[in-house]
Amino acid sequence: MAVVTRKNVLTGVRVRDAMRRQVVKINTNEPLDQCIRHAIKYKVNALLVTNADGHAVGVVSKTDLMGAFYAGFSLDLTIETIMVGPPVCCHPDDPLEKSLESMKSFGIHRLYVTDDDGKSVIGVLAYPDIVGLLYRLCRKCKKNLTFKKKGELPDFGEEHIRAKEVMSLSVTAHGTQEPLFDIMETLSAYRFGAVLIRDSQKLPVGVVSKTDLIIAYRHGISADMPAETIMKSPVRSCGIDDFLLKIIQQMIFSDVHRLFVQSEDSGDIVGVISLTDAALVRSGSCRACTASRFLTHRG
């Protein structure tokens, strides 16, 4: 009988091919203020927490720091007050697909990579790392949008994935005058990384992310302040028919984790694409790597 085997660009790729070897660590007795400093300085969404012996005991993410802001915790409290542990780990030679599924099933955005004895953390694997690998692999593919030989135009056919096929349709927005408390509740409830801010005419005018919130936390801004106090403008966006490879390129080069998607007709925001969405597609540009192969099987 005929058996269909799915193949994608990550087939056969190992964790070591995508992981980052720089792991940002912080000790359990460091204050929350120092944790925010590290997160901003190194542009990471989470820090690995170690004890006095240097062993990994937990993780503190921007979500945890946002929760501390919401709860009104003092910045002088130590990291162990809010850390989550133990960290979820993988090994360098684990299949990247398996690790991606682990992240999805655990509802987490990163895995820490340990050496063979499982004791020392030697790297970290997060969705941006996977997307970065996808981009590098697809840039080398003859089917990618920018590949062309002399006198040859790239193929812009239906194989190439577009924003409308990948984007999340639910776009939650807040008004410019709504308090930061409400925004934190939305980010926590829906597990978003950022929310859209609209003005009194319902036009998109800015974005508030977890990064914006923890910076506000460190600067002593009250959670009662309105969204417009810390929102970033303009809204970074892409078109609904833009190609996924171009969107990934834009996010990587702009150092952003999401783009809001605009309708061609009205120009309104109709969706959002994150690096997480791009990673879960398992293809940086087109369906060439996700095409079915038919193998003959006798049973």
Backbone torsions as a table, in degrees:
resi	resn	phi	psi	omega
1	MET	NA	158.8	-179.2
2	ALA	-85.3	132.5	178.5
3	VAL	-117.3	131.9	-179.8
4	VAL	-94.3	124.4	176.8
5	THR	-112.8	125.3	-179.8
6	ARG	-84.1	134.5	178.3
7	LYS	-127.5	135.9	176.8
8	ASN	-136.0	177.3	-172.9
9	VAL	-64.2	-20.4	-179.5
10	LEU	-89.4	-5.8	-179.0
11	THR	-59.2	124.1	178.5
12	GLY	85.1	-4.4	-179.6
13	VAL	-85.9	141.0	-177.9
14	ARG	-104.1	161.4	179.5
15	VAL	-56.2	-39.7	-177.0
16	ARG	-60.8	-21.6	-179.4
17	ASP	-75.8	-20.2	-175.1
18	ALA	-117.6	-23.2	-171.1
19	MET	-66.6	153.1	171.2
20	ARG	-93.7	139.1	-178.0
21	ARG	-90.6	-13.6	175.6
22	GLN	-86.5	117.9	178.9
23	VAL	-113.1	119.6	179.8
24	VAL	-83.9	120.0	-175.6
25	LYS	-117.3	157.8	176.0
26	ILE	-149.7	144.9	-177.0
27	ASN	-81.5	152.0	-177.1
28	THR	-59.0	-28.6	-176.1
29	ASN	-90.9	5.8	176.8
30	GLU	-78.2	148.7	-179.8
31	PRO	-76.5	161.8	178.3
32	LEU	-59.5	-34.3	178.6
33	ASP	-57.6	-43.0	-180.0
34	GLN	-68.2	-34.1	177.9
35	CYS	-63.2	-44.2	178.1
36	ILE	-63.7	-41.3	177.8
37	ARG	-56.6	-46.2	-179.3
38	HIS	-64.3	-44.2	-177.9
39	ALA	-60.7	-40.8	-179.7
40	ILE	-74.5	-44.6	-177.5
41	LYS	-60.4	-45.2	-175.4
42	TYR	-95.1	1.1	177.5
43	LYS	54.1	51.1	178.7
44	VAL	-120.2	155.9	-179.7
45	ASN	-93.1	-7.8	179.9
46	ALA	-158.1	154.4	176.8
47	LEU	-122.2	142.4	176.1
48	LEU	-82.0	130.0	-177.9
49	VAL	-99.3	129.3	179.9
50	THR	-119.5	154.0	177.6
51	ASN	-90.9	-172.2	-176.9
52	ALA	-62.4	-25.3	179.5
53	ASP	-87.5	-0.7	180.0
54	GLY	84.6	8.0	-179.8
55	HIS	-86.2	140.7	178.7
56	ALA	-70.2	125.0	-177.7
57	VAL	-123.4	-11.4	-178.5
58	GLY	-176.3	-174.2	-179.5
59	VAL	-139.5	140.8	171.2
60	VAL	-121.2	120.1	-178.8
61	SER	-106.3	171.3	175.1
62	LYS	-61.9	-29.9	176.7
63	THR	-63.3	-42.8	178.9
64	ASP	-64.9	-40.9	179.1
65	LEU	-66.8	-38.1	175.9
66	MET	-62.8	-39.2	177.5
67	GLY	-62.6	-36.7	177.3
68	ALA	-65.9	-39.1	176.1
69	PHE	-61.2	-47.2	-179.4
70	TYR	-60.5	-39.7	-177.6
71	ALA	-79.4	-9.5	179.2
72	GLY	78.7	24.5	-180.0
73	PHE	-68.0	147.8	175.3
74	SER	-71.5	144.1	177.9
75	LEU	-69.2	-11.5	179.2
76	ASP	-83.6	-11.2	178.2
77	LEU	-63.0	149.8	-178.1
78	THR	-81.0	158.8	-177.2
79	ILE	-55.2	-38.7	-176.0
80	GLU	-61.3	-15.4	179.1
81	THR	-65.4	-35.0	-174.0
82	ILE	-120.7	-4.7	-175.5
83	MET	-64.6	153.3	175.9
84	VAL	-113.9	136.4	-176.9
85	GLY	-155.6	171.5	-6.9
86	PRO	-76.7	166.9	178.2
87	PRO	-67.4	147.1	176.0
88	VAL	-86.9	130.2	-171.4
89	CYS	-121.7	165.8	173.6
90	CYS	-145.2	-179.4	-179.3
91	HIS	-117.5	155.3	-176.9
92	PRO	-57.2	-32.2	-176.7
93	ASP	-94.6	6.8	174.7
94	ASP	-67.7	143.9	174.9
95	PRO	-59.7	136.7	-178.6
96	LEU	-62.6	-35.3	178.4
97	GLU	-61.6	-40.8	179.7
98	LYS	-63.6	-41.9	179.5
99	SER	-67.0	-37.8	177.6
100	LEU	-62.4	-41.4	178.0
101	GLU	-66.9	-35.9	177.8
102	SER	-63.8	-43.9	178.3
103	MET	-60.9	-41.3	-179.3
104	LYS	-67.0	-44.0	-176.8
105	SER	-69.3	-35.7	178.9
106	PHE	-81.7	-12.6	-178.2
107	GLY	69.1	35.5	-179.2
108	ILE	-120.3	166.3	-174.7
109	HIS	-109.5	3.0	-179.6
110	ARG	-159.0	154.2	171.5
111	LEU	-125.1	144.2	175.5
112	TYR	-96.5	137.1	-173.5
113	VAL	-98.5	124.8	-179.5
114	THR	-108.9	160.2	177.8
115	ASP	-76.1	-173.4	-173.8
116	ASP	-60.9	-33.7	-179.1
117	ASP	-81.2	-6.3	176.7
118	GLY	74.0	10.6	-175.9
119	LYS	-103.4	-37.4	-175.8
120	SER	-101.1	130.2	176.8
121	VAL	-84.0	122.4	-175.9
122	ILE	-115.3	-0.7	-179.3
123	GLY	-176.3	177.5	178.1
124	VAL	-141.2	142.9	179.4
125	LEU	-122.9	119.8	179.3
126	ALA	-130.5	169.1	-178.3
127	TYR	-55.9	-42.1	178.0
128	PRO	-59.9	-32.8	178.6
129	ASP	-66.5	-40.5	179.5
130	ILE	-67.0	-41.7	178.9
131	VAL	-65.4	-38.9	177.6
132	GLY	-61.1	-40.0	177.1
133	LEU	-66.3	-43.6	177.9
134	LEU	-57.0	-43.6	-178.8
135	TYR	-63.1	-43.8	-179.4
136	ARG	-64.4	-41.4	-179.9
137	LEU	-66.5	-43.4	-176.0
138	CYS	-74.7	-25.0	175.3
139	ARG	-64.0	-27.3	-178.7
140	LYS	-86.9	-11.6	-175.8
141	CYS	-77.4	141.1	-180.0
142	LYS	-67.5	-15.9	-179.3
143	LYS	-92.8	-0.5	-177.9
144	ASN	-75.0	161.4	-169.4
145	LEU	-66.6	-22.7	-175.5
146	THR	-103.2	-5.6	-177.4
147	PHE	-79.5	129.2	174.2
148	LYS	-160.8	141.3	173.2
149	LYS	-84.4	174.9	-179.8
150	LYS	-58.6	123.0	178.7
151	GLY	79.6	7.5	-177.0
152	GLU	-114.4	135.0	178.8
153	LEU	-93.6	148.3	177.4
154	PRO	-67.3	155.9	-179.1
155	ASP	-86.8	115.0	179.6
156	PHE	-103.8	34.2	-176.7
157	GLY	-73.0	-172.0	-175.3
158	GLU	-72.8	-8.7	179.1
159	GLU	-65.4	-27.7	-174.0
160	HIS	-78.0	131.7	-176.5
161	ILE	-78.4	138.9	-178.1
162	ARG	-114.1	165.9	-176.3
163	ALA	-54.1	-42.9	-174.7
164	LYS	-63.9	-19.5	179.8
165	GLU	-86.3	-15.1	-172.5
166	VAL	-117.2	-28.5	-170.5
167	MET	-63.8	152.6	171.0
168	SER	-83.5	131.2	-174.2
169	LEU	-79.8	-25.9	-177.1
170	SER	-81.8	113.9	177.7
171	VAL	-115.5	109.1	179.4
172	THR	-91.4	130.6	-177.6
173	ALA	-126.6	153.6	174.8
174	HIS	-124.3	159.2	177.3
175	GLY	-83.1	159.7	-177.7
176	THR	-62.2	-25.3	-176.6
177	GLN	-97.1	-0.5	179.2
178	GLU	-74.7	142.4	-175.3
179	PRO	-71.1	156.0	178.6
180	LEU	-60.7	-28.9	175.7
181	PHE	-53.2	-47.8	-177.5
182	ASP	-65.0	-38.6	179.6
183	ILE	-65.3	-41.7	178.9
184	MET	-63.8	-36.8	177.6
185	GLU	-64.1	-40.7	178.6
186	THR	-65.8	-47.1	-179.7
187	LEU	-60.6	-38.8	-179.9
188	SER	-71.5	-44.3	-176.4
189	ALA	-66.7	-39.9	-175.6
190	TYR	-102.5	-1.0	179.0
191	ARG	58.3	40.1	176.1
192	PHE	-86.1	160.7	174.2
193	GLY	-95.8	-18.8	-179.0
194	ALA	-162.7	160.4	176.4
195	VAL	-128.0	151.5	177.8
196	LEU	-79.6	142.4	176.6
197	ILE	-113.5	128.8	179.2
198	ARG	-115.0	150.7	177.9
199	ASP	-86.4	-170.9	-176.4
200	SER	-66.3	-19.6	176.2
201	GLN	-94.1	10.0	179.0
202	LYS	69.6	17.9	177.5
203	LEU	-86.6	139.7	179.2
204	PRO	-69.5	122.9	-175.7
205	VAL	-124.5	-9.2	-178.8
206	GLY	-176.6	-178.7	-179.4
207	VAL	-140.0	141.7	171.6
208	VAL	-119.7	122.6	-178.8
209	SER	-110.6	172.4	175.4
210	LYS	-62.1	-35.3	177.4
211	THR	-61.1	-45.0	178.6
212	ASP	-59.7	-38.5	-176.8
213	LEU	-70.2	-42.4	-178.5
214	ILE	-72.5	-28.6	173.8
215	ILE	-66.5	-42.3	176.6
216	ALA	-61.5	-40.5	177.9
217	TYR	-57.4	-49.5	-177.9
218	ARG	-66.3	-32.6	-179.2
219	HIS	-84.7	2.6	175.4
220	GLY	78.8	18.4	177.6
221	ILE	-74.4	133.4	-177.8
222	SER	-70.1	144.1	178.1
223	ALA	-71.1	-6.8	176.1
224	ASP	-84.5	-10.6	-176.8
225	MET	-69.1	152.0	-178.8
226	PRO	-73.1	158.8	-177.1
227	ALA	-55.9	-37.5	-176.6
228	GLU	-62.6	-16.5	179.6
229	THR	-63.5	-35.9	-174.1
230	ILE	-124.5	-1.3	-175.4
231	MET	-64.5	151.3	177.2
232	LYS	-102.8	136.3	178.3
233	SER	-130.7	155.5	-4.8
234	PRO	-77.7	177.5	177.4
235	VAL	-77.0	121.6	177.1
236	ARG	-75.2	126.6	-172.8
237	SER	-143.2	170.5	173.5
238	CYS	-140.3	169.9	179.2
239	GLY	-86.6	154.6	-176.6
240	ILE	-64.8	-25.1	178.9
241	ASP	-102.9	9.4	177.3
242	ASP	-66.3	148.8	179.4
243	PHE	-76.0	143.2	-176.6
244	LEU	-60.1	-39.5	-179.8
245	LEU	-60.2	-41.0	178.7
246	LYS	-67.0	-35.0	179.1
247	ILE	-67.9	-44.1	177.0
248	ILE	-60.7	-44.3	178.5
249	GLN	-58.3	-44.2	-179.6
250	GLN	-63.1	-42.4	-179.7
251	MET	-66.9	-42.6	-178.8
252	ILE	-64.6	-48.1	-176.2
253	PHE	-73.4	-26.1	179.0
254	SER	-91.4	-6.0	-179.5
255	ASP	57.2	46.3	175.0
256	VAL	-122.0	156.2	-175.9
257	HIS	-101.4	-3.7	-179.5
258	ARG	-158.3	153.8	172.2
259	LEU	-130.4	139.2	174.7
260	PHE	-85.2	145.4	-173.2
261	VAL	-103.5	128.6	-179.0
262	GLN	-100.9	141.9	173.7
263	SER	-72.7	142.5	178.2
264	GLU	-69.0	-34.5	-175.2
265	ASP	-74.6	-57.9	-173.7
266	SER	-96.9	-20.0	-175.9
267	GLY	79.2	2.6	179.7
268	ASP	-75.8	159.4	177.7
269	ILE	-79.2	122.4	-176.3
270	VAL	-120.4	-2.3	-179.4
271	GLY	-173.4	179.8	178.4
272	VAL	-146.2	142.3	176.5
273	ILE	-121.4	127.8	178.1
274	SER	-113.2	168.1	175.4
275	LEU	-62.3	-30.2	176.4
276	THR	-63.2	-45.9	177.9
277	ASP	-58.6	-44.3	-179.1
278	ALA	-63.5	-39.4	-179.8
279	ALA	-66.6	-39.0	-176.6
280	LEU	-72.4	-17.8	176.0
281	VAL	-70.5	-28.7	179.2
282	ARG	67.1	18.9	175.4
283	SER	-150.7	128.7	-175.4
284	GLY	-81.6	-16.5	-175.1
285	SER	-144.0	-41.4	-171.7
286	CYS	-149.9	-176.0	-177.0
287	ARG	-90.6	6.2	-177.8
288	ALA	-58.3	-36.2	-177.5
289	CYS	-87.3	-8.0	-179.6
290	THR	-112.4	12.3	178.9
291	ALA	-69.9	146.6	179.8
292	SER	-75.8	145.4	172.7
293	ARG	-119.6	135.0	179.7
294	PHE	-99.6	120.9	179.7
295	LEU	-113.6	143.2	178.5
296	THR	-81.7	127.2	-178.8
297	HIS	-131.5	130.7	177.0
298	ARG	-111.0	125.9	-179.3
299	GLY	-136.6	NA	NA
